[in-house]
Amino acid sequence: MNATGAGPAETGAWVVAHPGPVEGTLGGPLVWERRPLDAPGPHEILVEVEACGVCRTDLHLAEGDLAPRTVRCTPGHEVVGRVRAIGSAVGEFTVGDRAGVAWLARTCGTCGYCRSGRENLCPDSRYTGWDRHGGYAGHLTADARFAYPLPEGPPAEELAPLLCAGIIGYRALERAELPGGGLLGIYGFGASAHLTAQLAIARGARVAVFTRAPAARRLALELGAAFAGDSYDPPPEPLDAAILFAPVGELVPTALSALDRGGTLAVAGIHLSDIPTLDYQRHLFQERTLRSVTANTRADGRAYLAEATRTRPAVHVTRYPLRRADEALADLAADRVTGVAVLVPE
């Protein structure tokens, strides 16, 4: 099919060539290379990248915690950019528009999950930066039906984290079923957590943060958290709900023990280390609930972006030139990033 607009024939991109630790190995898992760019298909857009957030899921892919689904895949699924070409069936965007490309890249649209508003559970779902090339690059193509129109005003590096850290935090908060005015516990305080805390506070909740990083505890208090302690500290009072963002299974019984009767713990990560044995009476009895969070729906994305437009969360960004994506991932792995790391073109 013909595409409207013109784009380059190839792009520079980071690829996961050798999954493994991002620190302590010669060369590391990421390699920079030139890759051909096909013209966008009928429902696709070609996007020139303005900024791409660095997500812990990218780290899981680079280090091999997530099995690669595409050979030499380019990570990155928090992409803000300009539409440079559109496929023949695209009606949502025109050339020159600002677009956001997020984690959910495609669903089948016909299974029971898709038809019941649960497309995040579609068995045939595909993901940006895992099944198809992502935003650690100069350009990428995306299905326009799964991309988001973005406003012109905010800087690209502040919009990028909203597209995964923000959206998945929104879904996690919904899954946690926090009652109005309740106390929300947040375990781990990275990119998604610092946005979710602000969302909860804007809705009238109180927030208690638990993290091992002193800088993250200071940031939490600056953003309005009522309490900030170490990961294993007891809360100031029983939690009405909690979200686990840290990929640390050992924190699950800790968080469950901190819940009040009837409270819910939502686990927000795509990867989690092993959970220790739970004691039914101490961790689950009295109707405490443990539940997972799996990706998001496009409805989640639209709802969160609309709410973020109204509340304007403070996005604490550490900028890295695109050529230093490997360094950004290493800093993320070592907890040297406060807030969110974002790649920007040079």
Short mmCIF file of the C-alpha atoms (twelve columns), coordinates in Angstrom:
data_MODEL
# 
_entry.id   MODEL 
# 
loop_
_atom_site.group_PDB 
_atom_site.id 
_atom_site.type_symbol 
_atom_site.label_atom_id 
_atom_site.label_alt_id 
_atom_site.label_comp_id 
_atom_site.label_asym_id 
_atom_site.label_seq_id 
_atom_site.Cartn_x 
_atom_site.Cartn_y 
_atom_site.Cartn_z 
_atom_site.pdbx_PDB_model_num 
ATOM 1   C CA . MET A 1   0.000   0.000   0.000  1 
ATOM 2   C CA . ASN A 2   1.147   3.548   -0.648 1 
ATOM 3   C CA . ALA A 3   2.089   5.792   2.254  1 
ATOM 4   C CA . THR A 4   1.655   9.548   2.502  1 
ATOM 5   C CA . GLY A 5   4.754   11.510  3.487  1 
ATOM 6   C CA . ALA A 6   8.402   10.598  3.271  1 
ATOM 7   C CA . GLY A 7   10.841  9.139   5.742  1 
ATOM 8   C CA . PRO A 8   14.437  7.912   5.689  1 
ATOM 9   C CA . ALA A 9   15.340  4.562   4.177  1 
ATOM 10  C CA . GLU A 10  17.153  3.497   7.339  1 
ATOM 11  C CA . THR A 11  17.625  4.534   10.948 1 
ATOM 12  C CA . GLY A 12  20.179  4.204   13.710 1 
ATOM 13  C CA . ALA A 13  19.012  2.000   16.570 1 
ATOM 14  C CA . TRP A 14  20.136  0.149   19.653 1 
ATOM 15  C CA . VAL A 15  19.414  -3.589  19.569 1 
ATOM 16  C CA . VAL A 16  19.571  -6.344  22.172 1 
ATOM 17  C CA . ALA A 17  22.320  -8.460  20.637 1 
ATOM 18  C CA . HIS A 18  23.485  -10.499 23.646 1 
ATOM 19  C CA . PRO A 19  20.998  -10.591 26.553 1 
ATOM 20  C CA . GLY A 20  22.830  -10.443 29.856 1 
ATOM 21  C CA . PRO A 21  23.870  -8.134  32.702 1 
ATOM 22  C CA . VAL A 22  24.120  -4.474  31.727 1 
ATOM 23  C CA . GLU A 23  27.042  -3.992  34.109 1 
ATOM 24  C CA . GLY A 24  30.155  -6.060  34.630 1 
ATOM 25  C CA . THR A 25  30.255  -7.638  31.162 1 
ATOM 26  C CA . LEU A 26  32.425  -6.652  28.218 1 
ATOM 27  C CA . GLY A 27  30.369  -4.671  25.713 1 
ATOM 28  C CA . GLY A 28  27.006  -5.314  27.400 1 
ATOM 29  C CA . PRO A 29  23.790  -6.557  25.800 1 
ATOM 30  C CA . LEU A 30  23.078  -3.479  23.632 1 
ATOM 31  C CA . VAL A 31  24.693  -2.783  20.268 1 
ATOM 32  C CA . TRP A 32  24.232  0.269   18.016 1 
ATOM 33  C CA . GLU A 33  23.557  -0.446  14.347 1 
ATOM 34  C CA . ARG A 34  21.894  0.896   11.201 1 
ATOM 35  C CA . ARG A 35  18.596  -0.775  10.257 1 
ATOM 36  C CA . PRO A 36  16.457  -0.492  7.100  1 
ATOM 37  C CA . LEU A 37  13.059  1.187   7.475  1 
ATOM 38  C CA . ASP A 38  10.100  -0.083  5.503  1 
ATOM 39  C CA . ALA A 39  7.347   2.272   4.413  1 
ATOM 40  C CA . PRO A 40  4.442   2.147   6.904  1 
ATOM 41  C CA . GLY A 41  1.732   -0.410  6.206  1 
ATOM 42  C CA . PRO A 42  -1.924  0.564   5.705  1 
ATOM 43  C CA . HIS A 43  -2.644  1.143   9.420  1 
ATOM 44  C CA . GLU A 44  0.842   2.269   10.417 1 
ATOM 45  C CA . ILE A 45  2.630   5.549   11.029 1 
ATOM 46  C CA . LEU A 46  6.333   6.297   10.715 1 
ATOM 47  C CA . VAL A 47  7.482   8.312   13.724 1 
ATOM 48  C CA . GLU A 48  10.652  10.382  14.139 1 
ATOM 49  C CA . VAL A 49  11.603  9.989   17.803 1 
ATOM 50  C CA . GLU A 50  11.770  13.140  19.960 1 
ATOM 51  C CA . ALA A 51  12.179  11.310  23.280 1 
ATOM 52  C CA . CYS A 52  11.954  7.768   24.653 1 
ATOM 53  C CA . GLY A 53  11.600  6.858   28.302 1 
ATOM 54  C CA . VAL A 54  13.793  4.152   29.826 1 
ATOM 55  C CA . CYS A 55  11.590  1.572   31.536 1 
ATOM 56  C CA . ARG A 56  12.534  -1.290  33.849 1 
ATOM 57  C CA . THR A 57  10.887  -3.609  31.316 1 
ATOM 58  C CA . ASP A 58  13.630  -2.566  28.864 1 
ATOM 59  C CA . LEU A 59  16.139  -3.660  31.479 1 
ATOM 60  C CA . HIS A 60  14.397  -7.030  31.884 1 
ATOM 61  C CA . LEU A 61  14.561  -7.512  28.103 1 
ATOM 62  C CA . ALA A 62  18.225  -6.505  27.864 1 
ATOM 63  C CA . GLU A 63  19.275  -8.745  30.748 1 
ATOM 64  C CA . GLY A 64  17.272  -11.758 29.562 1 
ATOM 65  C CA . ASP A 65  14.596  -11.820 32.285 1 
ATOM 66  C CA . LEU A 66  12.136  -11.564 29.381 1 
ATOM 67  C CA . ALA A 67  12.851  -13.986 26.549 1 
ATOM 68  C CA . PRO A 68  13.398  -12.068 23.284 1 
ATOM 69  C CA . ARG A 69  10.505  -12.336 20.829 1 
ATOM 70  C CA . THR A 70  12.265  -10.511 17.971 1 
ATOM 71  C CA . VAL A 71  15.842  -11.096 16.887 1 
ATOM 72  C CA . ARG A 72  18.002  -8.054  17.705 1 
ATOM 73  C CA . CYS A 73  14.983  -6.165  18.953 1 
ATOM 74  C CA . THR A 74  15.174  -2.431  19.647 1 
ATOM 75  C CA . PRO A 75  13.839  -1.657  23.157 1 
ATOM 76  C CA . GLY A 76  11.751  1.344   24.153 1 
ATOM 77  C CA . HIS A 77  7.998   1.806   24.528 1 
ATOM 78  C CA . GLU A 78  7.580   5.313   25.939 1 
ATOM 79  C CA . VAL A 79  8.015   7.140   22.652 1 
ATOM 80  C CA . VAL A 80  7.111   10.715  21.756 1 
ATOM 81  C CA . GLY A 81  7.711   11.774  18.172 1 
ATOM 82  C CA . ARG A 82  6.563   13.380  14.941 1 
ATOM 83  C CA . VAL A 83  4.602   11.538  12.305 1 
ATOM 84  C CA . ARG A 84  6.648   11.587  9.088  1 
ATOM 85  C CA . ALA A 85  4.582   9.195   6.954  1 
ATOM 86  C CA . ILE A 86  1.204   7.468   7.250  1 
ATOM 87  C CA . GLY A 87  -0.314  4.363   5.727  1 
ATOM 88  C CA . SER A 88  -3.244  4.480   3.343  1 
ATOM 89  C CA . ALA A 89  -5.850  3.468   5.975  1 
ATOM 90  C CA . VAL A 90  -4.711  5.817   8.757  1 
ATOM 91  C CA . GLY A 91  -7.344  8.332   9.820  1 
ATOM 92  C CA . GLU A 92  -6.172  9.218   13.317 1 
ATOM 93  C CA . PHE A 93  -3.019  11.137  12.363 1 
ATOM 94  C CA . THR A 94  -1.639  13.379  9.640  1 
ATOM 95  C CA . VAL A 95  1.967   14.044  8.728  1 
ATOM 96  C CA . GLY A 96  3.525   16.422  11.256 1 
ATOM 97  C CA . ASP A 97  1.293   15.412  14.187 1 
ATOM 98  C CA . ARG A 98  2.792   14.604  17.564 1 
ATOM 99  C CA . ALA A 99  2.214   10.972  18.505 1 
ATOM 100 C CA . GLY A 100 2.866   8.729   21.480 1 
ATOM 101 C CA . VAL A 101 3.823   5.077   21.001 1 
ATOM 102 C CA . ALA A 102 3.287   2.934   24.083 1 
ATOM 103 C CA . TRP A 103 3.776   -0.652  25.305 1 
ATOM 104 C CA . LEU A 104 0.610   -2.216  23.865 1 
ATOM 105 C CA . ALA A 105 1.276   -2.460  20.135 1 
ATOM 106 C CA . ARG A 106 -1.507  -4.737  18.851 1 
ATOM 107 C CA . THR A 107 -4.308  -7.078  19.893 1 
ATOM 108 C CA . CYS A 108 -6.446  -9.458  17.843 1 
ATOM 109 C CA . GLY A 109 -9.668  -7.503  18.443 1 
ATOM 110 C CA . THR A 110 -11.836 -10.626 18.157 1 
ATOM 111 C CA . CYS A 111 -11.161 -12.839 21.200 1 
ATOM 112 C CA . GLY A 112 -13.374 -12.837 24.271 1 
ATOM 113 C CA . TYR A 113 -10.948 -10.659 26.191 1 
ATOM 114 C CA . CYS A 114 -10.860 -8.002  23.472 1 
ATOM 115 C CA . ARG A 115 -14.635 -8.046  23.035 1 
ATOM 116 C CA . SER A 116 -15.211 -7.666  26.789 1 
ATOM 117 C CA . GLY A 117 -12.943 -4.641  27.246 1 
ATOM 118 C CA . ARG A 118 -9.982  -6.664  28.543 1 
ATOM 119 C CA . GLU A 119 -7.657  -6.400  25.569 1 
ATOM 120 C CA . ASN A 120 -4.673  -6.339  27.933 1 
ATOM 121 C CA . LEU A 121 -5.282  -10.095 28.394 1 
ATOM 122 C CA . CYS A 122 -5.477  -10.882 24.660 1 
ATOM 123 C CA . PRO A 123 -3.455  -14.081 24.013 1 
ATOM 124 C CA . ASP A 124 -2.340  -12.628 20.679 1 
ATOM 125 C CA . SER A 125 -1.242  -9.248  22.077 1 
ATOM 126 C CA . ARG A 126 1.998   -7.706  20.806 1 
ATOM 127 C CA . TYR A 127 4.242   -5.135  22.469 1 
ATOM 128 C CA . THR A 128 6.469   -2.258  21.407 1 
ATOM 129 C CA . GLY A 129 10.121  -2.899  22.147 1 
ATOM 130 C CA . TRP A 130 9.538   -6.636  22.589 1 
ATOM 131 C CA . ASP A 131 7.589   -7.984  19.598 1 
ATOM 132 C CA . ARG A 132 8.302   -5.024  17.323 1 
ATOM 133 C CA . HIS A 133 11.106  -2.493  17.298 1 
ATOM 134 C CA . GLY A 134 10.831  0.316   19.819 1 
ATOM 135 C CA . GLY A 135 12.070  3.809   20.471 1 
ATOM 136 C CA . TYR A 136 15.787  3.452   21.272 1 
ATOM 137 C CA . ALA A 137 16.216  4.656   17.702 1 
ATOM 138 C CA . GLY A 138 15.899  7.617   15.387 1 
ATOM 139 C CA . HIS A 139 12.630  6.342   13.864 1 
ATOM 140 C CA . LEU A 140 10.105  3.550   14.322 1 
ATOM 141 C CA . THR A 141 6.829   2.407   12.823 1 
ATOM 142 C CA . ALA A 142 3.704   1.805   14.897 1 
ATOM 143 C CA . ASP A 143 0.094   0.785   14.437 1 
ATOM 144 C CA . ALA A 144 -1.793  4.091   14.458 1 
ATOM 145 C CA . ARG A 145 -4.776  2.426   16.150 1 
ATOM 146 C CA . PHE A 146 -2.614  1.863   19.241 1 
ATOM 147 C CA . ALA A 147 -0.846  5.241   19.247 1 
ATOM 148 C CA . TYR A 148 -1.977  8.321   21.149 1 
ATOM 149 C CA . PRO A 149 -2.345  11.908  19.902 1 
ATOM 150 C CA . LEU A 150 -0.278  14.161  22.170 1 
ATOM 151 C CA . PRO A 151 -0.471  17.887  22.981 1 
ATOM 152 C CA . GLU A 152 2.050   20.289  21.522 1 
ATOM 153 C CA . GLY A 153 2.927   22.223  24.671 1 
ATOM 154 C CA . PRO A 154 4.781   19.968  27.121 1 
ATOM 155 C CA . PRO A 155 8.415   18.969  26.423 1 
ATOM 156 C CA . ALA A 156 8.745   15.553  24.796 1 
ATOM 157 C CA . GLU A 157 10.944  14.243  27.606 1 
ATOM 158 C CA . GLU A 158 8.187   14.999  30.146 1 
ATOM 159 C CA . LEU A 159 5.456   13.368  28.053 1 
ATOM 160 C CA . ALA A 160 7.394   10.169  27.298 1 
ATOM 161 C CA . PRO A 161 7.223   8.605   30.798 1 
ATOM 162 C CA . LEU A 162 3.448   9.056   30.877 1 
ATOM 163 C CA . LEU A 163 3.128   6.470   28.087 1 
ATOM 164 C CA . CYS A 164 4.101   3.505   30.254 1 
ATOM 165 C CA . ALA A 165 5.159   4.579   33.740 1 
ATOM 166 C CA . GLY A 166 2.045   6.717   33.949 1 
ATOM 167 C CA . ILE A 167 -0.395  4.376   32.245 1 
ATOM 168 C CA . ILE A 168 0.661   1.227   34.103 1 
ATOM 169 C CA . GLY A 169 0.608   3.163   37.371 1 
ATOM 170 C CA . TYR A 170 -2.935  4.277   36.560 1 
ATOM 171 C CA . ARG A 171 -4.035  0.683   35.989 1 
ATOM 172 C CA . ALA A 172 -2.239  -0.488  39.133 1 
ATOM 173 C CA . LEU A 173 -4.041  2.164   41.178 1 
ATOM 174 C CA . GLU A 174 -7.365  1.045   39.727 1 
ATOM 175 C CA . ARG A 175 -6.543  -2.595  40.513 1 
ATOM 176 C CA . ALA A 176 -5.563  -1.693  44.097 1 
ATOM 177 C CA . GLU A 177 -9.129  -0.434  44.739 1 
ATOM 178 C CA . LEU A 178 -8.019  2.308   47.113 1 
ATOM 179 C CA . PRO A 179 -11.037 3.735   48.982 1 
ATOM 180 C CA . GLY A 180 -11.605 7.463   48.861 1 
ATOM 181 C CA . GLY A 181 -9.252  9.321   51.197 1 
ATOM 182 C CA . GLY A 182 -7.462  6.078   52.068 1 
ATOM 183 C CA . LEU A 183 -3.792  5.418   52.793 1 
ATOM 184 C CA . LEU A 184 -1.918  3.936   49.825 1 
ATOM 185 C CA . GLY A 185 1.381   2.140   50.327 1 
ATOM 186 C CA . ILE A 186 3.879   2.262   47.445 1 
ATOM 187 C CA . TYR A 187 6.805   -0.169  47.463 1 
ATOM 188 C CA . GLY A 188 9.643   0.975   45.236 1 
ATOM 189 C CA . PHE A 189 9.788   4.553   44.025 1 
ATOM 190 C CA . GLY A 190 11.021  4.792   40.468 1 
ATOM 191 C CA . ALA A 191 9.479   6.150   37.285 1 
ATOM 192 C CA . SER A 192 5.991   4.688   37.596 1 
ATOM 193 C CA . ALA A 193 5.715   5.074   41.349 1 
ATOM 194 C CA . HIS A 194 6.544   8.785   41.405 1 
ATOM 195 C CA . LEU A 195 3.766   9.452   38.878 1 
ATOM 196 C CA . THR A 196 1.269   7.150   40.591 1 
ATOM 197 C CA . ALA A 197 1.859   8.799   43.952 1 
ATOM 198 C CA . GLN A 198 0.960   12.169  42.449 1 
ATOM 199 C CA . LEU A 199 -2.144  10.686  40.810 1 
ATOM 200 C CA . ALA A 200 -3.325  9.223   44.118 1 
ATOM 201 C CA . ILE A 201 -2.645  12.460  46.004 1 
ATOM 202 C CA . ALA A 202 -4.528  14.462  43.359 1 
ATOM 203 C CA . ARG A 203 -7.500  12.148  43.974 1 
ATOM 204 C CA . GLY A 204 -7.425  12.914  47.698 1 
ATOM 205 C CA . ALA A 205 -5.470  9.911   48.994 1 
ATOM 206 C CA . ARG A 206 -2.616  9.820   51.479 1 
ATOM 207 C CA . VAL A 207 0.540   8.029   50.364 1 
ATOM 208 C CA . ALA A 208 3.210   6.110   52.284 1 
ATOM 209 C CA . VAL A 209 6.348   5.215   50.313 1 
ATOM 210 C CA . PHE A 210 8.760   2.365   51.075 1 
ATOM 211 C CA . THR A 211 12.082  2.303   49.219 1 
ATOM 212 C CA . ARG A 212 15.716  1.545   49.958 1 
ATOM 213 C CA . ALA A 213 16.991  4.659   48.131 1 
ATOM 214 C CA . PRO A 214 17.389  7.786   50.332 1 
ATOM 215 C CA . ALA A 215 17.112  10.111  47.301 1 
ATOM 216 C CA . ALA A 216 13.833  8.469   46.316 1 
ATOM 217 C CA . ARG A 217 12.481  8.898   49.859 1 
ATOM 218 C CA . ARG A 218 13.343  12.596  49.724 1 
ATOM 219 C CA . LEU A 219 11.609  12.931  46.355 1 
ATOM 220 C CA . ALA A 220 8.512   11.169  47.695 1 
ATOM 221 C CA . LEU A 221 8.197   13.668  50.532 1 
ATOM 222 C CA . GLU A 222 8.762   16.583  48.146 1 
ATOM 223 C CA . LEU A 223 5.884   15.295  45.997 1 
ATOM 224 C CA . GLY A 224 3.519   15.192  48.956 1 
ATOM 225 C CA . ALA A 225 3.863   11.708  50.475 1 
ATOM 226 C CA . ALA A 226 2.787   11.570  54.108 1 
ATOM 227 C CA . PHE A 227 5.502   9.038   54.996 1 
ATOM 228 C CA . ALA A 228 8.690   7.696   53.412 1 
ATOM 229 C CA . GLY A 229 10.637  4.823   54.907 1 
ATOM 230 C CA . ASP A 230 12.855  1.888   54.056 1 
ATOM 231 C CA . SER A 231 11.432  -1.005  52.038 1 
ATOM 232 C CA . TYR A 232 10.838  -3.193  55.097 1 
ATOM 233 C CA . ASP A 233 9.728   -0.499  57.557 1 
ATOM 234 C CA . PRO A 234 6.254   -0.852  59.079 1 
ATOM 235 C CA . PRO A 235 3.709   1.744   57.954 1 
ATOM 236 C CA . PRO A 236 2.583   4.509   60.322 1 
ATOM 237 C CA . GLU A 237 -0.862  2.867   60.305 1 
ATOM 238 C CA . PRO A 238 -2.424  -0.077  58.415 1 
ATOM 239 C CA . LEU A 239 -2.600  0.513   54.670 1 
ATOM 240 C CA . ASP A 240 -5.945  0.590   52.882 1 
ATOM 241 C CA . ALA A 241 -4.256  -0.557  49.652 1 
ATOM 242 C CA . ALA A 242 -0.750  -1.009  48.285 1 
ATOM 243 C CA . ILE A 243 1.105   -1.227  44.989 1 
ATOM 244 C CA . LEU A 244 4.373   -3.127  44.572 1 
ATOM 245 C CA . PHE A 245 6.517   -1.552  41.841 1 
ATOM 246 C CA . ALA A 246 9.879   -3.015  42.904 1 
ATOM 247 C CA . PRO A 247 10.467  -6.372  41.136 1 
ATOM 248 C CA . VAL A 248 11.263  -7.995  44.499 1 
ATOM 249 C CA . GLY A 249 9.111   -10.963 45.478 1 
ATOM 250 C CA . GLU A 250 10.376  -10.821 49.081 1 
ATOM 251 C CA . LEU A 251 8.371   -7.616  49.527 1 
ATOM 252 C CA . VAL A 252 5.037   -9.331  48.858 1 
ATOM 253 C CA . PRO A 253 4.576   -10.743 52.388 1 
ATOM 254 C CA . THR A 254 5.891   -7.463  53.827 1 
ATOM 255 C CA . ALA A 255 3.290   -5.453  51.928 1 
ATOM 256 C CA . LEU A 256 0.480   -7.902  52.688 1 
ATOM 257 C CA . SER A 257 1.319   -7.728  56.394 1 
ATOM 258 C CA . ALA A 258 1.032   -3.936  56.223 1 
ATOM 259 C CA . LEU A 259 -2.505  -4.039  54.786 1 
ATOM 260 C CA . ASP A 260 -5.566  -3.351  56.871 1 
ATOM 261 C CA . ARG A 261 -8.466  -5.816  56.756 1 
ATOM 262 C CA . GLY A 262 -10.000 -5.949  53.280 1 
ATOM 263 C CA . GLY A 263 -6.975  -4.259  51.671 1 
ATOM 264 C CA . THR A 264 -5.565  -5.096  48.251 1 
ATOM 265 C CA . LEU A 265 -1.951  -5.400  47.095 1 
ATOM 266 C CA . ALA A 266 -1.478  -4.896  43.341 1 
ATOM 267 C CA . VAL A 267 1.808   -6.102  41.831 1 
ATOM 268 C CA . ALA A 268 2.614   -3.799  38.933 1 
ATOM 269 C CA . GLY A 269 5.686   -5.335  37.295 1 
ATOM 270 C CA . ILE A 270 5.952   -7.654  34.300 1 
ATOM 271 C CA . HIS A 271 8.734   -9.565  36.097 1 
ATOM 272 C CA . LEU A 272 9.029   -10.465 39.778 1 
ATOM 273 C CA . SER A 273 11.575  -12.516 41.697 1 
ATOM 274 C CA . ASP A 274 10.267  -15.513 43.630 1 
ATOM 275 C CA . ILE A 275 7.671   -14.866 46.348 1 
ATOM 276 C CA . PRO A 276 8.424   -16.515 49.709 1 
ATOM 277 C CA . THR A 277 5.889   -18.837 51.296 1 
ATOM 278 C CA . LEU A 278 2.873   -16.927 52.533 1 
ATOM 279 C CA . ASP A 279 1.211   -17.539 55.880 1 
ATOM 280 C CA . TYR A 280 -2.540  -17.594 55.307 1 
ATOM 281 C CA . GLN A 281 -3.537  -16.189 58.699 1 
ATOM 282 C CA . ARG A 282 -0.958  -13.394 58.685 1 
ATOM 283 C CA . HIS A 283 -0.906  -12.415 55.019 1 
ATOM 284 C CA . LEU A 284 -4.279  -13.209 53.408 1 
ATOM 285 C CA . PHE A 285 -6.936  -13.843 56.047 1 
ATOM 286 C CA . GLN A 286 -9.507  -11.105 56.773 1 
ATOM 287 C CA . GLU A 287 -10.114 -10.665 53.058 1 
ATOM 288 C CA . ARG A 288 -6.754  -9.250  52.049 1 
ATOM 289 C CA . THR A 289 -6.253  -9.590  48.296 1 
ATOM 290 C CA . LEU A 290 -3.135  -10.161 46.199 1 
ATOM 291 C CA . ARG A 291 -3.519  -9.439  42.483 1 
ATOM 292 C CA . SER A 292 -1.338  -8.822  39.454 1 
ATOM 293 C CA . VAL A 293 -1.415  -6.031  36.901 1 
ATOM 294 C CA . THR A 294 -0.983  -7.042  33.251 1 
ATOM 295 C CA . ALA A 295 -0.160  -4.378  30.662 1 
ATOM 296 C CA . ASN A 296 -3.021  -1.964  29.959 1 
ATOM 297 C CA . THR A 297 -5.901  -1.299  27.624 1 
ATOM 298 C CA . ARG A 298 -6.106  1.637   25.251 1 
ATOM 299 C CA . ALA A 299 -8.975  2.903   27.390 1 
ATOM 300 C CA . ASP A 300 -6.548  3.008   30.340 1 
ATOM 301 C CA . GLY A 301 -4.135  5.027   28.233 1 
ATOM 302 C CA . ARG A 302 -6.719  7.539   27.103 1 
ATOM 303 C CA . ALA A 303 -8.138  7.926   30.615 1 
ATOM 304 C CA . TYR A 304 -4.745  8.438   32.224 1 
ATOM 305 C CA . LEU A 305 -3.488  10.912  29.619 1 
ATOM 306 C CA . ALA A 306 -6.674  12.943  30.040 1 
ATOM 307 C CA . GLU A 307 -6.266  12.937  33.840 1 
ATOM 308 C CA . ALA A 308 -2.579  13.843  33.564 1 
ATOM 309 C CA . THR A 309 -3.489  16.764  31.298 1 
ATOM 310 C CA . ARG A 310 -5.711  18.090  34.078 1 
ATOM 311 C CA . THR A 311 -3.383  17.414  37.033 1 
ATOM 312 C CA . ARG A 312 -0.023  18.101  35.297 1 
ATOM 313 C CA . PRO A 313 2.206   15.771  37.365 1 
ATOM 314 C CA . ALA A 314 5.780   16.859  38.052 1 
ATOM 315 C CA . VAL A 315 7.907   14.490  35.954 1 
ATOM 316 C CA . HIS A 316 11.404  14.221  37.398 1 
ATOM 317 C CA . VAL A 317 13.582  13.514  34.373 1 
ATOM 318 C CA . THR A 318 17.222  12.540  34.011 1 
ATOM 319 C CA . ARG A 319 18.135  13.125  30.352 1 
ATOM 320 C CA . TYR A 320 20.543  10.906  28.427 1 
ATOM 321 C CA . PRO A 321 21.635  11.369  24.811 1 
ATOM 322 C CA . LEU A 322 20.416  8.474   22.674 1 
ATOM 323 C CA . ARG A 323 24.033  7.351   22.201 1 
ATOM 324 C CA . ARG A 324 24.204  6.675   25.969 1 
ATOM 325 C CA . ALA A 325 21.221  4.323   26.191 1 
ATOM 326 C CA . ASP A 326 23.434  1.544   27.515 1 
ATOM 327 C CA . GLU A 327 24.612  3.836   30.313 1 
ATOM 328 C CA . ALA A 328 21.013  4.792   31.142 1 
ATOM 329 C CA . LEU A 329 20.066  1.119   31.548 1 
ATOM 330 C CA . ALA A 330 23.115  0.477   33.733 1 
ATOM 331 C CA . ASP A 331 22.196  3.433   35.944 1 
ATOM 332 C CA . LEU A 332 18.622  2.134   36.205 1 
ATOM 333 C CA . ALA A 333 19.866  -1.323  37.194 1 
ATOM 334 C CA . ALA A 334 22.059  0.171   39.922 1 
ATOM 335 C CA . ASP A 335 19.327  2.490   41.294 1 
ATOM 336 C CA . ARG A 336 21.289  5.554   40.231 1 
ATOM 337 C CA . VAL A 337 18.224  7.148   38.585 1 
ATOM 338 C CA . THR A 338 15.848  9.239   40.693 1 
ATOM 339 C CA . GLY A 339 12.561  9.716   38.896 1 
ATOM 340 C CA . VAL A 340 12.801  8.593   35.272 1 
ATOM 341 C CA . ALA A 341 15.547  8.341   32.649 1 
ATOM 342 C CA . VAL A 342 14.683  9.602   29.177 1 
ATOM 343 C CA . LEU A 343 16.664  9.289   25.934 1 
ATOM 344 C CA . VAL A 344 16.727  12.313  23.639 1 
ATOM 345 C CA . PRO A 345 18.271  12.787  20.179 1 
ATOM 346 C CA . GLU A 346 21.541  14.700  20.013 1 
# 
